[in-house]
């Protein structure tokens, strides 16, 4: 899920529509208060942030995001009509991952969004960390946290979550999960996977919806739910 804070309705709706056509799910906010409320409910995979807002300052919002541990690792793209070199450098120095000046070509815009998501995912994988919204799995430390609170998982639950996060957006069948996690010689029924998914979701609590059921097929990490 991508959050877009933009007070101009026409721009906001066009961007959300274009992202959707590019296979990305996005939600728009006209007011800072609505954006902040949504952040408390569910963390996005990426934030698009306008600088000049009638009820707030995008730069100050960026600073606040980077100060808070639960938000600091979420990638941010600044979007603004202010295209001077000083404005771009300021945004990037404060922690923005990219800076796009209005007006912009929509095809290039979507490409830059997708490129940033890929870089973020690759960087997390290389450091042994897999993150999906408020759920973070660290394979080196063998830990899982939800909203920065550690969750105790069994070995199989950990492996199940890790495999889903490594293949985010891809539907994995129950047979595939059985073979990869329990081994080809495991003679249990595929119901074993369902039992472990149910237990995993209960333990993840607020992060339970990162594991999505694909009816009649299997499960996937819900990358853009």
C-alpha positions as CSV (number, residue, x, y, z in Angstrom):
1,X,0.0,0.0,0.0
2,X,1.2,3.5,-0.9
3,X,0.0,6.6,0.9
4,X,-0.2,9.9,-0.9
5,X,-0.7,13.2,1.0
6,X,-1.8,15.8,-1.6
7,X,-4.4,18.5,-1.2
8,X,-5.0,19.0,-4.9
9,X,-7.9,16.6,-5.6
10,X,-7.2,16.3,-9.4
11,X,-3.6,15.5,-9.0
12,X,-4.2,13.1,-6.1
13,X,-6.9,11.1,-8.0
14,X,-4.8,11.0,-11.2
15,X,-1.8,9.7,-9.3
16,X,-3.8,7.0,-7.5
17,X,-5.5,5.9,-10.7
18,X,-2.2,5.7,-12.6
19,X,-0.5,3.7,-9.8
20,X,-3.5,1.4,-9.8
21,X,-3.1,0.9,-13.5
22,X,0.5,0.0,-12.8
23,X,-0.5,-2.7,-10.4
24,X,0.1,-0.7,-7.2
25,X,-2.4,0.0,-4.6
26,X,-2.6,3.5,-3.2
27,X,-4.7,5.6,-0.9
28,X,-4.9,9.4,-1.0
29,X,-5.3,12.0,1.8
30,X,-6.1,15.6,1.4
31,X,-5.6,16.5,5.1
32,X,-2.6,15.9,7.3
33,X,-4.8,14.7,10.2
34,X,-6.3,12.0,8.0
35,X,-2.8,10.9,6.9
36,X,-1.6,10.7,10.4
37,X,-4.6,8.8,11.6
38,X,-4.1,6.2,8.8
39,X,-0.4,5.9,9.7
40,X,-1.5,4.8,13.2
41,X,-3.9,2.2,11.8
42,X,-1.7,0.6,9.2
43,X,1.8,1.3,7.9
44,X,2.3,1.7,4.1
45,X,5.1,0.4,2.0
46,X,5.9,3.8,0.6
47,X,4.8,7.4,1.2
48,X,4.3,10.1,-1.5
49,X,4.5,13.5,0.3
50,X,3.6,16.9,-1.1
51,X,5.6,19.8,0.4
52,X,3.2,22.7,0.2
53,X,0.0,21.8,2.1
54,X,-2.6,24.2,3.4
55,X,-2.7,22.5,6.8
56,X,0.9,21.5,7.2
57,X,4.5,21.6,6.0
58,X,5.7,18.5,4.1
59,X,9.3,19.1,5.2
60,X,8.2,19.1,8.9
61,X,6.1,16.0,8.3
62,X,9.2,14.3,6.8
63,X,11.3,15.3,9.8
64,X,8.7,13.8,12.2
65,X,8.5,10.6,10.2
66,X,12.2,10.1,10.3
67,X,12.4,10.8,14.0
68,X,10.0,7.9,14.9
69,X,11.4,4.4,14.9
70,X,8.2,2.8,13.6
71,X,8.1,5.2,10.6
72,X,11.8,5.9,9.9
73,X,12.5,3.0,7.5
74,X,9.4,3.7,5.3
75,X,10.7,5.1,2.0
76,X,9.4,8.6,1.1
77,X,9.2,10.4,-2.2
78,X,8.8,14.2,-2.0
79,X,6.5,15.7,-4.6
80,X,6.5,19.5,-5.1
81,X,6.2,22.3,-7.5
82,X,9.3,23.7,-5.8
83,X,12.0,22.5,-8.1
84,X,15.1,24.4,-7.0
85,X,18.3,22.6,-6.3
86,X,18.2,23.9,-2.7
87,X,14.7,22.4,-2.1
88,X,15.7,19.0,-3.6
89,X,18.9,18.8,-1.5
90,X,17.0,19.8,1.6
91,X,14.4,17.1,1.1
92,X,17.0,14.4,0.4
93,X,19.3,15.5,3.2
94,X,16.3,15.1,5.6
95,X,15.8,11.5,4.6
96,X,13.6,11.5,1.5
97,X,14.5,8.7,-0.9
98,X,13.6,10.7,-4.1
99,X,12.3,14.1,-5.1
100,X,9.9,14.6,-8.0
101,X,9.1,18.0,-9.3
102,X,5.6,18.9,-10.6
103,X,4.5,18.7,-13.3
104,X,5.8,15.2,-14.1
105,X,5.3,12.5,-16.7
106,X,3.1,9.7,-15.2
107,X,5.0,6.9,-16.9
108,X,8.3,8.0,-15.5
109,X,6.7,8.7,-12.1
110,X,5.4,5.1,-11.8
111,X,8.7,3.7,-12.9
112,X,10.5,5.7,-10.2
113,X,8.0,4.5,-7.6
114,X,8.5,0.9,-8.6
115,X,12.3,1.3,-8.7
116,X,12.3,2.6,-5.1
117,X,10.2,-0.2,-3.9
118,X,12.6,-2.7,-5.6
119,X,15.6,-1.0,-4.0
120,X,14.0,-1.0,-0.6
121,X,13.2,-4.7,-0.8
122,X,16.6,-5.6,-2.1
123,X,18.3,-3.6,0.7
124,X,16.2,-5.2,3.3
125,X,17.0,-8.7,2.0
126,X,20.8,-8.0,1.9
127,X,20.8,-6.9,5.5
128,X,18.9,-10.0,6.6
129,X,15.7,-8.0,7.3
130,X,12.4,-8.4,5.6
131,X,9.8,-5.7,6.3
132,X,6.1,-5.6,5.2
133,X,4.3,-2.6,6.8
134,X,4.5,-3.1,10.6
135,X,6.0,-6.6,10.5
136,X,9.8,-7.0,10.5
137,X,11.6,-10.3,10.2
138,X,15.4,-10.4,10.9
139,X,16.8,-13.7,9.7
140,X,20.3,-13.0,11.2
141,X,18.9,-12.4,14.7
142,X,16.0,-14.8,14.1
143,X,13.5,-12.2,15.4
144,X,10.1,-11.0,14.4
145,X,8.6,-7.7,15.6
146,X,5.2,-6.1,15.1
147,X,5.0,-2.4,15.8
148,X,8.5,-2.7,17.2
149,X,7.3,-5.3,19.8
150,X,9.0,-8.7,19.5
151,X,6.8,-11.7,18.7
152,X,7.7,-15.3,19.8
153,X,7.2,-17.7,16.9
154,X,8.0,-21.4,16.6
155,X,10.7,-22.5,14.1
156,X,8.1,-23.5,11.5
157,X,6.0,-20.3,12.0
158,X,9.2,-18.3,11.5
159,X,10.1,-20.2,8.3
160,X,6.6,-19.9,7.0
161,X,6.6,-16.1,7.5
162,X,10.1,-15.8,6.1
163,X,9.2,-17.7,2.9
164,X,6.0,-15.6,2.4
165,X,7.9,-12.4,2.8
166,X,10.7,-13.5,0.5
167,X,8.1,-14.1,-2.1
168,X,5.8,-11.2,-1.4
169,X,3.0,-10.7,-3.9
170,X,3.4,-14.3,-5.1
171,X,0.8,-16.9,-4.3
172,X,2.4,-20.0,-2.7
173,X,0.3,-23.2,-2.8
174,X,-0.1,-25.3,0.3
175,X,1.9,-28.1,-1.4
176,X,4.7,-25.7,-2.1
177,X,4.8,-24.5,1.5
178,X,4.7,-28.1,2.7
179,X,7.6,-29.2,0.5
180,X,9.8,-26.2,1.2
181,X,9.2,-25.9,5.0
182,X,8.4,-29.5,6.1
183,X,10.4,-31.4,3.5
184,X,9.3,-33.7,0.7
185,X,9.1,-36.6,3.0
186,X,6.6,-35.0,5.3
187,X,3.5,-37.1,5.1
188,X,1.1,-34.6,6.8
189,X,-1.9,-33.2,5.1
190,X,-2.0,-29.7,3.6
191,X,-4.2,-28.8,6.6
192,X,-1.0,-28.6,8.5
193,X,-0.2,-25.3,6.7
194,X,-3.6,-23.9,7.5
195,X,-3.1,-24.6,11.2
196,X,0.3,-22.9,11.3
197,X,-1.0,-19.9,9.3
198,X,-3.9,-19.5,11.8
199,X,-1.4,-19.7,14.7
200,X,1.0,-17.3,13.0
201,X,-1.8,-14.7,12.4
202,X,-2.9,-14.9,16.0
203,X,0.7,-14.2,17.2
204,X,1.2,-11.4,14.7
205,X,-1.8,-9.5,16.1
206,X,-2.0,-6.1,14.4
207,X,0.3,-7.5,11.6
208,X,-1.9,-10.5,10.9
209,X,-3.2,-9.2,7.6
210,X,0.3,-9.4,5.9
211,X,-0.6,-13.0,5.4
212,X,-3.4,-13.2,2.8
213,X,-5.5,-16.3,2.0
214,X,-6.0,-16.9,-1.7
215,X,-9.1,-19.1,-1.7
216,X,-8.6,-22.5,-3.2
217,X,-4.9,-21.9,-3.9
218,X,-2.8,-21.0,-0.9
219,X,-1.3,-17.9,0.7
220,X,0.8,-14.9,-0.1
221,X,2.4,-11.9,1.7
222,X,-0.1,-9.1,1.0
223,X,2.4,-6.6,-0.4
224,X,-0.2,-4.0,-1.5
225,X,-3.3,-4.7,0.5
